[in-house]
Amino acid sequence: MSTTLQIPTAEGVKAACERLDAESEATQAALTELFQLFPQNDDLRHVLLKVGAVNSFHCCSMFAMFDVARNIQQHAAEIDAAIQAGSPEVIEKIAVITVKGKVHNFYSFATKYCNWHQPNLFPIYDSRIDSYLWDLQQQNHFAAFPHTDLCNYAKFRNIMIAFRDFHGLGAFTFKDIDRFLHPHSAPPALATAETRHAGPAAFDFYAAEEVLS
């Protein structure tokens, strides 16, 4: 860690939310309305719309949108129940799929997809947030965890809860906090999840292209 990170505050999160609202109010309103209109995942047409919208808005560069959407629709009953309950296991159910014989793990996308369904229950993960949280943990010790815990969603969510509580941000949703974290974090030189989780089902995301959360 070469620089001192900006410590999150309620004022800083509020300012970040206001800034992003001013920059992309119509887009965020459109996604909010889309997920309100189609909260369930049993219709492939609706799932495709939501998957495409999240992939585009968050610049996930996910190459298998139809495969991901079909996987969600085929497991809709289980996924909808898990999202409603805030179960962290749903992330793996959405993220891990096989495309043309190869196992992929769209971990970052899955967290964003669930966040749009339940912003109070599912914090967003991406490589920039990974880097920020790990560096901040070493700076102010808001929680004790090994770096690899950020790639386990149940543990990652607990870390985010500890982060929120430590910095007095309980009044904000995880989506609000993400609006602060993303512009105050720097993209790592490499996709950190890939370097820490190599082999089958390695994380598929492109850190340099994830420009908006």
BALUMMI-276169 format. One record per residue: residue in one letter; x, y, z of N, C-alpha, C, O, CB in turn. Coordinates in steps of 0.001 Angstrom, whole numbers, padded with zeros to 6 digits, always signed. Glycine has a CB too. Layout:
<pts>
AXYZXYZXYZXYZXYZ ...
</pts>
This chain:
<pts>
M+000849-001191+000000+000000+000000+000000+000884+001239+000000+001621+001488+000954-000960+000006+001226 S+000805+002005-001065+001725+003116-001244+001138+004454-000826+001891+005393-000566+002155+003186-002671 T-000185+004572-000752-000806+005837-000409-001823+005623+000707-002321+004515+000908-001474+006471-001646 T-002120+006695+001425-003123+006643+002469-004503+006755+001840-004777+007698+001098-002897+007759+003509 L-005361+005807+002134-006697+005800+001556-007598+006777+002288-007417+007035+003478-007294+004394+001596 Q-008569+007316+001568-009557+008180+002192-010477+007328+003061-011048+006347+002586-010368+008964+001123 I-010621+007697+004323-011483+006965+005238-012939+007314+004939-013280+008492+004834-011127+007285+006715 P-013790+006317+004802-015195+006612+004505-015905+007266+005676-015687+006904+006832-015923+005344+004118 T-016747+008221+005367-017587+008897+006357-018996+009001+005789-019206+008854+004585-017018+010317+006723 A-019958+009255+006671-021332+009419+006205-021432+010571+005204-022151+010480+004208-022276+009665+007395 E-020708+011646+005477-020735+012797+004563-020128+012430+003212-020630+012847+002168-019976+013993+005175 G-019046+011647+003233-018403+011250+001993-019272+010331+001164-019323+010463-000059-017094+010583+002282 V-019960+009398+001810-020854+008491+001094-022027+009265+000508-022415+009043-000639-021360+007372+002027 K-022587+010169+001293-023708+010976+000805-023294+011800-000404-024042+011889-001377-024234+011895+001913 A-022111+012404-000354-021631+013222-001466-021408+012361-002710-021717+012783-003824-020328+013949-001077 A-020869+011150-002517-020633+010263-003654-021945+009845-004298-022036+009769-005524-019847+009027-003216 C-022961+009575-003489-024271+009203-004022-024881+010363-004817-025429+010166-005901-025218+008783-002877 E-024777+011553-004271-025330+012723-004969-024610+012965-006286-025236+013320-007285-025234+013973-004085 R-023287+012773-006289-022514+012978-007514-022896+011957-008587-023063+012313-009753-021012+012890-007215 L-023032+010697-008194-023381+009671-009170-024808+009846-009649-025096+009615-010824-023193+008279-008576 D-025713+010252-008757-027092+010515-009168-027140+011601-010233-027909+011512-011191-027946+010921-007960 A-026324+012614-010061-026310+013706-011038-025750+013242-012375-026168+013719-013430-025490+014886-010510 E-024801+012307-012329-024142+011863-013554-024944+010801-014309-024884+010737-015537-022771+011321-013226 S-025692+009972-013585-026364+008849-014262-027749+008586-013681-028150+007434-013519-025513+007578-014156 E-028467+009639-013374-029772+009505-012730-030739+008700-013585-031420+007810-013076-030359+010877-012438 A-030809+009005-014893-031766+008324-015758-031452+006838-015875-032355+006003-015851-031778+008964-017140 T-030160+006510-016002-029767+005107-016137-030090+004324-014873-030628+003219-014944-028275+004997-016455 Q-029763+004891-013723-030056+004200-012463-031556+004047-012249-032012+003018-011750-029436+004955-011286 A-032321+005062-012622-033773+004976-012489-034333+003893-013402-035273+003186-013039-034425+006328-012807 A-033749+003771-014587-034210+002755-015534-033956+001351-014991-034820+000480-015088-033513+002932-016893 L-032763+001130-014415-032463-000184-013854-033327-000477-012634-033793-001602-012454-030986-000277-013483 T-033539+000525-011803-034400+000334-010640-035800-000064-011072-036387-000985-010503-034451+001606-009790 E-036340+000618-012070-037678+000296-012563-037707-001092-013198-038672-001835-013017-038144+001351-013577 L-036666-001445-013936-036601-002758-014577-036680-003880-013546-037426-004841-013733-035313-002887-015397 F-035920-003767-012465-035917-004811-011449-037201-004795-010623-037600-005824-010079-034710-004652-010537 Q-037843-003648-010527-039137-003591-009851-040237-004211-010706-041147-004856-010184-039493-002147-009509 L-040152-004014-012016-041142-004591-012927-041005-006108-013016-042003-006823-013115-041003-003975-014316 F-039767-006593-012980-039517-008021-013154-038675-008561-011993-037511-008915-012183-038809-008285-014502 P-039260-008624-010797-038479-009073-009640-038168-010567-009653-037208-011003-009018-039215-008735-008377 Q-038967-011350-010368-038752-012792-010432-037813-013130-011595-037515-012284-012438-040101-013538-010587 N-037359-014376-011618-036389-014797-012629-036830-016040-013391-036000-016829-013842-035055-015054-011980 D-038142-016208-013531-038656-017399-014194-038990-017198-015664-039377-018150-016342-039866-017873-013482 D-038849-015988-016165-039103-015697-017578-037776-015311-018227-037163-014310-017854-040174-014551-017747 L-037338-016105-019194-036022-015886-019799-035916-014506-020438-034845-013899-020410-035738-016960-020843 R-036990-014006-021004-036946-012681-021638-036606-011600-020613-035784-010721-020870-038295-012361-022319 H-037248-011679-019452-037015-010679-018414-035606-010822-017829-034942-009826-017541-038071-010805-017301 V-035164-012056-017660-033822-012277-017123-032768-011738-018089-031789-011123-017666-033585-013780-016854 L-032970-011968-019375-032029-011450-020373-031945-009930-020310-030857-009360-020394-032444-011895-021783 L-033089-009276-020163-033083-007818-020048-032278-007372-018831-031473-006446-018928-034520-007281-019959 K-032488-008021-017690-031794-007636-016464-030301-007954-016545-029471-007141-016138-032415-008344-015261 V-029962-009117-017061-028549-009487-017191-027834-008505-018112-026739-008039-017794-028406-010932-017731 G-028444-008189-019247-027828-007248-020183-027677-005863-019596-026667-005199-019826-028636-007169-021447 A-028672-005416-018837-028622-004079-018240-027515-003988-017199-026759-003016-017181-029971-003726-017603 V-027412-004993-016331-026366-004981-015304-024991-005086-015942-024060-004386-015545-026574-006129-014302 N-024864-005962-016931-023576-006134-017610-023124-004839-018268-021939-004505-018237-023668-007246-018658 S-024058-004112-018859-023729-002858-019537-023444-001734-018545-022438-001037-018676-024866-002451-020465 F-024315-001551-017556-024165-000438-016616-022877-000549-015814-022197+000450-015579-025358-000381-015671 H-022544-001759-015395-021356-001972-014579-020115-002298-015405-019048-002551-014846-021609-003078-013597 C-020248-002294-016732-019100-002570-017602-018405-003881-017202-017180-003935-017088-018096-001398-017547 C-019200-004926-016993-018647-006208-016562-017898-006938-017672-017051-007787-017391-019752-007088-016042 S-018201-006617-018931-017586-007291-020075-017786-008810-020000-016896-009577-020370-016088-006959-020142 M-018942-009231-019526-019249-010655-019444-019646-011157-020820-020545-010603-021453-020374-010927-018413 F-018983-012199-021282-019139-012634-022668-020244-013674-022851-020576-013996-023992-017837-013195-023169 A-020817-014203-021795-021762-015322-021905-023115-014935-021325-023661-015653-020488-021213-016572-021187 M-023656-013807-021763-024878-013297-021162-026047-014258-021313-026802-014464-020362-025232-011970-021772 F-026210-014854-022497-027339-015762-022683-027196-016993-021801-028174-017447-021207-027457-016177-024151 D-025994-017533-021710-025771-018716-020875-026055-018408-019412-026668-019213-018711-024333-019227-021036 V-025612-017250-018954-025859-016844-017570-027355-016651-017345-027892-017106-016335-025089-015545-017232 A-028029-015980-018275-029467-015739-018140-030241-017058-018128-031161-017232-017328-029970-014838-019284 R-029879-017964-018992-030573-019261-019035-030344-020038-017746-031263-020683-017241-030097-020094-020243 N-029129-019982-017210-028845-020655-015943-029706-020081-014818-030231-020828-013992-027354-020525-015588 I-029851-018754-014787-030685-018118-013770-032132-018559-013925-032787-018919-012947-030581-016585-013859 Q-032630-018531-015164-034036-018885-015410-034317-020350-015086-035383-020675-014564-034405-018600-016867 Q-033382-021221-015388-033583-022651-015135-033603-022981-013644-034182-023990-013241-032491-023457-015819 H-032981-022144-012830-032967-022345-011383-033738-021228-010672-033411-020858-009545-031518-022408-010863 A-034754-020702-011338-035441-019499-010857-036044-019677-009471-035901-018793-008626-036527-019106-011828 A-036708-020788-009217-037367-020967-007928-036355-020913-006783-036573-020241-005774-038128-022299-007899 E-035251-021627-006958-034213-021647-005929-033538-020287-005792-033299-019822-004677-033171-022714-006251 I-033230-019647-006920-032544-018364-006907-033434-017267-006341-032968-016444-005553-032088-017995-008310 D-034701-017240-006728-035602-016202-006219-035788-016316-004707-035808-015307-004001-036961-016289-006919 A-035923-017541-004215-036076-017739-002779-034816-017304-002031-034896-016692-000966-036394-019207-002474 A-033659-017625-002598-032390-017278-001952-032155-015771-001965-031678-015211-000978-031228-017992-002645 I-032483-015117-003066-032339-013658-003132-033259-012992-002120-032854-012060-001426-032645-013139-004555 Q-034485-013465-002034-035444-012889-001093-034964-013055+000338-035159-012172+001173-036818-013535-001264 A-034332-014198+000620-033850-014471+001971-032487-013856+002256-032030-013852+003399-033784-015952+002193 G-031839-013338+001221-030504-012772+001406-029444-013828+001619-028448-013579+002299-030502-011828+002566 S-029641-014998+001050-028694-016100+001240-027445-015889+000389-027560-015749-000829-029355-017448+000890 P-026254-015862+000992-025033-015637+000202-024718-016777-000761-023959-016585-001711-023860-015433+001126 E-025288-017960-000532-025032-019091-001417-025561-018868-002830-025124-019532-003770-025647-020338-000840 V-026499-017937-002982-027064-017692-004310-026027-017128-005276-026163-017281-006490-028246-016737-004208 I-025000-016481-004752-023972-015901-005625-023311-016994-006453-023166-016851-007667-022910-015140-004795 E-022913-018079-005809-022284-019171-006550-023263-019823-007515-022869-020224-008610-021731-020216-005588 K-024528-019936-007131-025532-020529-008014-025659-019743-009314-025856-020331-010378-026888-020594-007310 I-025547-018421-009238-025622-017583-010438-024284-017528-011158-024237-017554-012388-026075-016169-010074 A-023206-017453-010406-021893-017149-010990-021254-018322-011712-020647-018137-012766-020966-016678-009922 V-021378-019512-011171-020618-020654-011689-021439-021400-012725-022456-022014-012403-020208-021607-010545 I-020990-021341-013973-021669-022046-015057-020624-022661-015978-019456-022274-015976-022608-021089-015848 T-021080-023629-016761-020218-024269-017752-020625-023806-019133-021788-023924-019519-020291-025812-017649 V-019659-023275-019885-019898-022809-021245-018923-023534-022168-017707-023395-022041-019735-021251-021356 K-019478-024307-023096-018672-025066-024054-017619-025920-023349-016465-025984-023772-017995-024116-025044 G-018038-026567-022279-017172-027493-021581-016208-026876-020588-015453-027597-019937-016414-028243-022553 K-016216-025560-020456-015312-024884-019530-016110-024238-018405-017129-023589-018641-014461-023827-020266 V-015633-024425-017186-016306-023839-016022-015852-022390-015851-014657-022093-015850-016009-024664-014731 H-016831-021499-015706-016552-020083-015489-017196-019641-014177-018191-020217-013736-017072-019224-016678 N-016622-018623-013567-017158-018075-012325-017298-016566-012476-016326-015826-012324-016245-018432-011110 F-018511-016116-012777-018778-014688-012960-019180-014076-011610-020296-013590-011427-019902-014460-014032 Y-018242-014120-010696-018470-013733-009295-018875-012264-009172-019877-011942-008535-017210-013992-008462 S-018101-011391-009779-018383-009959-009675-019769-009643-010242-020546-008920-009618-017301-009140-010416 F-020075-010179-011412-021395-009941-012010-022510-010424-011095-023496-009715-010895-021500-010637-013369 A-022367-011616-010542-023423-012191-009707-023723-011309-008503-024882-011170-008112-023029-013590-009240 T-022688-010711-007912-022920-009841-006755-023693-008588-007169-024524-008089-006410-021580-009448-006096 K-023421-008089-008357-024105-006896-008842-025558-007205-009207-026462-006407-008956-023366-006316-010052 Y-025758-008372-009802-027118-008784-010167-027987-008915-008922-029121-008435-008902-027093-010120-010943 C-027469-009551-007899-028229-009706-006653-028403-008373-005938-029433-008142-005304-027535-010705-005725 N-027417-007501-006031-027517-006195-005401-028668-005381-005972-029336-004656-005235-026219-005437-005563 W-028906-005490-007261-030022-004750-007852-031366-005308-007392-032360-004582-007361-029935-004789-009377 H-031403-006584-007039-032617-007154-006462-032788-006746-004999-033887-006398-004565-032590-008677-006580 Q-031679-006794-004238-031734-006543-002805-030510-005720-002378-029537-006289-001883-031803-007882-002017 P-030541-004404-002559-029370-003577-002249-029000-003540-000774-027876-003175-000430-029610-002186-002718 N-029926-003911+000103-029626-003928+001536-028964-005229+001984-028423-005301+003088-030895-003707+002329 L-029003-006245+001144-028563-007575+001560-027329-008088+000826-026637-008971+001333-029671-008539+001368 F-027042-007548-000361-025961-008084-001175-024956-006992-001551-025198-006233-002489-026526-008738-002437 P-023841-006902-000836-022796-005949-001239-022146-006360-002551-022095-007542-002889-021729-005831-000147 I-021658-005384-003274-021014-005612-004574-019535-005911-004383-018843-005265-003596-021196-004389-005500 Y-019075-006907-005126-017641-007210-005185-017126-006903-006583-017768-007252-007574-017361-008699-004809 D-015985-006261-006666-015181-006258-007889-013725-006077-007492-013418-005914-006311-015641-005130-008880 S-012841-006105-008454-011411-006103-008156-010960-004800-007505-010021-004801-006709-010618-006343-009424 R-011619-003685-007836-011244-002408-007228-011624-002390-005748-010845-001941-004907-011919-001233-007970 I-012809-002874-005438-013247-002930-004053-012384-003906-003265-012038-003645-002113-014725-003331-003971 D-012042-005016-003877-011127-005984-003265-009834-005282-002845-009381-005417-001708-010820-007150-004248 S-009253-004538-003775-007987-003859-003509-008143-002815-002407-007285-002700-001532-007457-003202-004785 Y-009239-002054-002449-009470-001002-001454-009631-001600-000056-009001-001142+000897-010718-000176-001824 L-010474-002621+000059-010730-003206+001374-009474-003816+001976-009223-003694+003175-011816-004259+001277 W-008685-004478+001127-007474-005105+001642-006481-004047+002115-005876-004198+003176-006832-005997+000569 D-006310-002986+001344-005394-001920+001745-005908-001187+002984-005125-000854+003874-005194-000929+000592 L-007217-000933+003048-007774-000222+004192-007665-001062+005457-007431-000527+006541-009234+000153+003931 Q-007831-002367+005326-007697-003244+006487-006320-003122+007111-006171-003183+008331-007965-004691+006097 Q-005317-002951+006267-003964-002787+006776-003728-001386+007325-002843-001180+008156-002959-003089+005687 Q-004515-000429+006863-004355+000961+007301-005043+001228+008627-004448+001847+009509-004897+001904+006250 N-006290+000775+008792-007002+001104+010041-007567-000119+010762-008252+000024+011774-008129+002064+009744 H-007284-001332+010244-007625-002578+010948-009096-002645+011333-009431-002974+012471-006771-002723+012194 F-009978-002330+010379-011412-002354+010687-011933-003770+010911-012988-003951+011519-012196-001695+009566 A-011205-004775+010426-011570-006175+010647-010341-007023+010379-009424-006605+009671-012771-006613+009735 A-010332-008219+010953-009210-009140+010739-009641-010234+009770-010581-010979+010048-008723-009759+012088 F-008954-010329+008632-009293-011366+007658-008129-011557+006699-007401-010605+006419-010586-011003+006882 P-007939-012772+006191-006962-012978+005128-007525-012489+003795-008742-012428+003614-006566-014468+005034 H-006643-012143+002869-007076-011576+001600-008035-012499+000862-008976-012029+000222-005875-011279+000728 T-007812-013792+000942-008638-014747+000195-010094-014756+000656-010962-015212-000087-008059-016141+000329 D-010385-014261+001868-011774-014233+002335-012646-013345+001451-013861-013538+001404-011835-013744+003782 L-012064-012395+000761-012837-011512-000107-013422-012256-001304-014352-011773-001950-011969-010364-000588 C-012874-013429-001594-013363-014233-002716-014368-015292-002273-014845-016076-003093-012199-014900-003423 N-014687-015317-000997-015744-016175-000464-016900-015255-000100-016762-014435+000808-015252-017024+000787 Y-018043-015368-000788-019035-014314-000666-019607-014191+000742-019829-013075+001213-020145-014555-001639 A-019852-015307+001427-020377-015212+002791-019403-014454+003682-019818-013625+004493-020649-016616+003371 K-018112-014732+003537-017101-014032+004327-016967-012582+003856-016800-011676+004672-015739-014757+004230 F-017040-012365+002543-016958-011009+002005-018088-010140+002558-017864-008986+002923-017011-011035+000466 R-019294-010690+002620-020413-009905+003137-020206-009560+004609-020512-008448+005038-021730-010668+002955 N-019691-010505+005376-019398-010209+006780-018337-009117+006914-018402-008283+007817-018934-011477+007501 I-017362-009131+006007-016330-008094+006006-016949-006737+005686-016606-005729+006303-015216-008431+004986 M-017860-006719+004722-018524-005464+004367-019399-004957+005508-019484-003749+005731-019366-005647+003106 I-020038-005852+006221-020833-005442+007384-019923-004850+008457-020250-003832+009066-021631-006641+007957 A-018781-005495+008683-017811-004969+009651-017289-003609+009209-017128-002703+010026-016641-005950+009831 F-017023-003470+007907-016572-002195+007347-017621-001111+007572-017297-000001+007996-016269-002340+005842 R-018864-001436+007290-019952-000465+007453-020128-000060+008917-020272+001122+009229-021264-001044+006911 D-020116-001047+009804-020319-000758+011222-019142+000029+011806-019340+000968+012578-020517-002061+012002 F-017930-000354+011436-016726+000296+011964-016709+001775+011612-016261+002600+012409-015462-000386+011424 H-017199+002118+010415-017138+003501+009950-018456+004255+010126-018603+005366+009617-016736+003528+008502 G-019418+003662+010843-020660+004357+011151-021523+004631+009939-022077+005722+009803-020359+005635+011830 L-021644+003639+009043-022384+003833+007801-023668+003018+007757-024147+002669+006678-021515+003474+006622 G-024224+002713+008918-025397+001858+008986-026628+002413+008313-027555+001657+008022-025711+001582+010382 A-026674+003710+008055-027840+004323+007427-027850+004128+005908-028827+004472+005243-027883+005806+007755 F-026764+003576+005364-026644+003462+003912-026783+002005+003459-026412+001075+004174-025299+004035+003444 T-027330+001837+002249-027381+000511+001645-025997+000139+001137-025108+000985+001042-028420+000462+000496 F-025828-001144+000811-024561-001568+000228-024336-000896-001128-023193-000643-001510-024527-003097+000077 K-025406-000609-001848-025244+000097-003122-024721+001509-002899-023867+001981-003649-026575+000145-003883 D-025226+002180-001878-024727+003511-001548-023239+003477-001215-022466+004311-001687-025513+004097-000377 I-022849+002500-000396-021452+002399+000002-020568+002100-001200-019447+002600-001293-021276+001321+001069 D-021066+001293-002109-020309+001006-003330-020047+002272-004131-018991+002405-004750-021056-000008-004192 R-020989+003196-004125-020809+004450-004857-019639+005257-004294-018978+005996-005024-022095+005285-004807 F-019390+005111-003007-018219+005762-002421-016946+004976-002714-015928+005554-003095-018399+005923-000911 L-017006+003666-002536-015812+002842-002640-015197+002877-004036-013979+002981-004183-016139+001422-002264 H-016030+002792-005038-015484+002610-006382-014637+003780-006846-013524+003545-007317-016598+002389-007357 P-015086+005025-006746-014229+006129-007197-013025+006390-006294-012092+007083-006702-015043+007382-007296 H-013029+005848-005074-011899+006067-004171-010924+004896-004168-009986+004862-003371-012400+006315-002763 S-011145+003949-005051-010243+002806-005140-009559+002821-006490-010095+003342-007468-010999+001475-004924 A-008374+002246-006534-007606+002186-007774-007614+000764-008307-007491-000182-007528-006156+002677-007553 P-007756+000588-009623-007734-000772-010155-006377-001410-009935-005351-000771-010170-008083-000775-011643 P-006350-002667-009485-005070-003351-009301-004394-003606-010626-005045-003599-011670-005264-004662-008560 A-003112-003827-010595-002360-004063-011827-002813-005339-012513-002810-005423-013741-000865-004132-011535 L-003208-006344-011719-003701-007602-012246-005072-007878-011649-005428-007305-010619-002718-008761-011944 A-005839-008748-012284-007112-009168-011727-006820-010027-010510-006486-011204-010647-007973-009939-012777 T-006942-009459-009334-006454-010117-008132-007133-011449-007874-006494-012390-007403-006644-009223-006950 A-008428-011539-008178-009106-012800-007922-008537-013911-008793-008455-015060-008359-010604-012657-008162 E-008144-013575-010021-007587-014595-010898-006248-015087-010371-005961-016283-010427-007430-014054-012318 T-005429-014179-009861-004113-014591-009389-004208-015383-008097-003314-016171-007789-003222-013380-009190 R-005282-015184-007333-005428-015916-006082-006312-017136-006225-006413-017936-005295-005984-015014-005020 H-006948-017294-007361-007899-018390-007530-007726-018953-008941-008638-018860-009762-009379-017908-007287 A-006583-019526-009219-006283-020033-010551-006895-021408-010746-007273-022081-009787-004772-020087-010780 G-006986-021817-012019-007461-023149-012322-008935-023162-012675-009506-022116-012984-007206-024061-011161 P-009567-024344-012634-010989-024442-012976-011847-023519-012119-011643-023406-010910-011468-025878-012820 A-012794-022873-012751-013726-021956-012091-013042-020704-011577-013536-020072-010644-014418-022654-010948 A-011906-020330-012172-011272-019064-011804-012233-017927-012106-013103-018048-012968-009926-018865-012560 F-012070-016827-011393-012993-015709-011567-012848-015091-012945-011740-014808-013402-012762-014652-010493 D-013983-014885-013600-013984-014293-014924-014513-012870-014841-015724-012648-014812-014825-015134-015901 F-013611-011923-014804-013963-010516-014907-012719-009778-015363-011607-010303-015293-014506-009948-013546 Y-012916-008570-015826-011820-007831-016430-011645-006528-015654-012356-005547-015874-012085-007558-017948 A-010679-006553-014743-010533-005451-013789-010379-004107-014470-010955-003119-014014-009349-005695-012894 A-009618-004046-015547-009338-002771-016202-010600-002179-016826-010657-000973-017062-008258-002950-017270 E-011625-003017-017100-012808-002544-017781-013984-002297-016837-015020-001791-017269-013204-003527-018832 E-013843-002640-015568-014903-002394-014601-014776-000944-014120-014080-000657-013146-014825-003408-013397 V-015453-000054-014811-015242+001365-014544-016362+001984-013728-016227+003123-013283-015095+002112-015836 L-017451+001282-013517-018580+001898-012801-019279+000852-011964-019594-000230-012460-019579+002554-013785 S-019528+001158-010699-020285+000255-009836-021433+000947-009175-022174+000325-008413-019398-000347-008794 
</pts>
